[in-house]
Amino acid sequence: MALQFTDAIVKELIVSGKPVVIDFWAEWCGPCRMIGPIIEELAQEYEGRVEIGKLNVDENMDTPEEYGIRSIPTVMFFKEGKLVDKIVGAAKKSDFAEKINALLG
């Protein structure tokens, strides 16, 4: 299951050394609801290797502001504490998996 990230814990996760994937979303966002099940599947498939979670932009405003999130869904990929890639908008599962595999490569 995808983790529920908050402003309070996300920075610690990013600098933890483990690859991190953050899905910036909101309840009212249609495309966010479309990719939600994909993010959940990926969280299960990569459990223990990649921290995959969702950050609600309505409840957590600091992190989206820090990373300049202007459109949701935005999925960001972090490796060794640095932002290395992102996908803005809805995408296929294979697109997300490709980016995650690059984090592990």
Contacts in CASP RR format, 6 or more apart in sequence:
PFRMAT RR
TARGET T0000
AUTHOR 0000-0000-0000
METHOD contacts of the structure
MODEL  1
MALQFTDAIVKELIVSGKPVVIDFWAEWCGPCRMIGPIIEELAQEYEGRV
EIGKLNVDENMDTPEEYGIRSIPTVMFFKEGKLVDKIVGAAKKSDFAEKI
NALLG
1 40 0 8 1.000
1 43 0 8 1.000
1 44 0 8 1.000
2 23 0 8 1.000
2 36 0 8 1.000
2 39 0 8 1.000
2 40 0 8 1.000
2 42 0 8 1.000
2 43 0 8 1.000
2 52 0 8 1.000
2 53 0 8 1.000
2 54 0 8 1.000
3 43 0 8 1.000
3 51 0 8 1.000
3 52 0 8 1.000
3 53 0 8 1.000
3 54 0 8 1.000
4 53 0 8 1.000
4 54 0 8 1.000
4 56 0 8 1.000
5 13 0 8 1.000
5 22 0 8 1.000
5 53 0 8 1.000
5 54 0 8 1.000
5 55 0 8 1.000
5 60 0 8 1.000
5 63 0 8 1.000
6 55 0 8 1.000
6 59 0 8 1.000
6 60 0 8 1.000
7 55 0 8 1.000
7 60 0 8 1.000
7 61 0 8 1.000
7 62 0 8 1.000
7 63 0 8 1.000
10 22 0 8 1.000
10 55 0 8 1.000
10 60 0 8 1.000
10 63 0 8 1.000
11 63 0 8 1.000
13 20 0 8 1.000
13 51 0 8 1.000
14 20 0 8 1.000
14 78 0 8 1.000
14 81 0 8 1.000
15 81 0 8 1.000
16 51 0 8 1.000
17 80 0 8 1.000
17 81 0 8 1.000
18 49 0 8 1.000
18 50 0 8 1.000
18 51 0 8 1.000
19 49 0 8 1.000
19 50 0 8 1.000
19 51 0 8 1.000
19 77 0 8 1.000
19 78 0 8 1.000
19 79 0 8 1.000
19 100 0 8 1.000
19 103 0 8 1.000
19 104 0 8 1.000
20 50 0 8 1.000
20 51 0 8 1.000
20 52 0 8 1.000
20 77 0 8 1.000
20 78 0 8 1.000
20 81 0 8 1.000
21 39 0 8 1.000
21 42 0 8 1.000
21 50 0 8 1.000
21 51 0 8 1.000
21 52 0 8 1.000
21 53 0 8 1.000
21 75 0 8 1.000
21 76 0 8 1.000
21 77 0 8 1.000
21 78 0 8 1.000
21 96 0 8 1.000
21 99 0 8 1.000
21 100 0 8 1.000
21 103 0 8 1.000
22 53 0 8 1.000
22 54 0 8 1.000
22 55 0 8 1.000
22 63 0 8 1.000
22 75 0 8 1.000
22 76 0 8 1.000
22 78 0 8 1.000
23 32 0 8 1.000
23 35 0 8 1.000
23 36 0 8 1.000
23 39 0 8 1.000
23 52 0 8 1.000
23 53 0 8 1.000
23 54 0 8 1.000
23 55 0 8 1.000
23 73 0 8 1.000
23 74 0 8 1.000
23 75 0 8 1.000
24 55 0 8 1.000
24 57 0 8 1.000
24 63 0 8 1.000
24 64 0 8 1.000
24 67 0 8 1.000
24 69 0 8 1.000
24 72 0 8 1.000
24 73 0 8 1.000
24 74 0 8 1.000
24 75 0 8 1.000
24 76 0 8 1.000
25 32 0 8 1.000
25 35 0 8 1.000
25 36 0 8 1.000
25 54 0 8 1.000
25 55 0 8 1.000
25 56 0 8 1.000
25 57 0 8 1.000
25 72 0 8 1.000
25 73 0 8 1.000
26 32 0 8 1.000
26 56 0 8 1.000
26 57 0 8 1.000
26 58 0 8 1.000
26 72 0 8 1.000
27 56 0 8 1.000
27 58 0 8 1.000
29 72 0 8 1.000
29 73 0 8 1.000
31 72 0 8 1.000
31 73 0 8 1.000
31 89 0 8 1.000
31 90 0 8 1.000
32 72 0 8 1.000
32 73 0 8 1.000
34 90 0 8 1.000
35 73 0 8 1.000
35 75 0 8 1.000
35 89 0 8 1.000
35 90 0 8 1.000
35 91 0 8 1.000
35 96 0 8 1.000
36 54 0 8 1.000
38 92 0 8 1.000
38 93 0 8 1.000
38 96 0 8 1.000
39 52 0 8 1.000
39 53 0 8 1.000
39 54 0 8 1.000
39 75 0 8 1.000
39 96 0 8 1.000
41 93 0 8 1.000
42 52 0 8 1.000
42 93 0 8 1.000
42 96 0 8 1.000
42 97 0 8 1.000
42 100 0 8 1.000
43 52 0 8 1.000
43 53 0 8 1.000
45 97 0 8 1.000
46 52 0 8 1.000
46 100 0 8 1.000
49 104 0 8 1.000
50 100 0 8 1.000
50 103 0 8 1.000
50 104 0 8 1.000
52 100 0 8 1.000
55 63 0 8 1.000
55 64 0 8 1.000
57 64 0 8 1.000
57 69 0 8 1.000
57 72 0 8 1.000
67 76 0 8 1.000
67 83 0 8 1.000
71 88 0 8 1.000
71 89 0 8 1.000
72 89 0 8 1.000
73 88 0 8 1.000
73 89 0 8 1.000
73 90 0 8 1.000
74 86 0 8 1.000
74 87 0 8 1.000
74 88 0 8 1.000
74 89 0 8 1.000
75 86 0 8 1.000
75 87 0 8 1.000
75 91 0 8 1.000
75 96 0 8 1.000
75 99 0 8 1.000
76 83 0 8 1.000
76 85 0 8 1.000
76 86 0 8 1.000
77 83 0 8 1.000
77 84 0 8 1.000
77 85 0 8 1.000
77 86 0 8 1.000
77 99 0 8 1.000
77 100 0 8 1.000
77 102 0 8 1.000
77 103 0 8 1.000
78 84 0 8 1.000
78 103 0 8 1.000
79 103 0 8 1.000
84 102 0 8 1.000
84 103 0 8 1.000
85 99 0 8 1.000
85 102 0 8 1.000
87 95 0 8 1.000
87 96 0 8 1.000
87 99 0 8 1.000
END
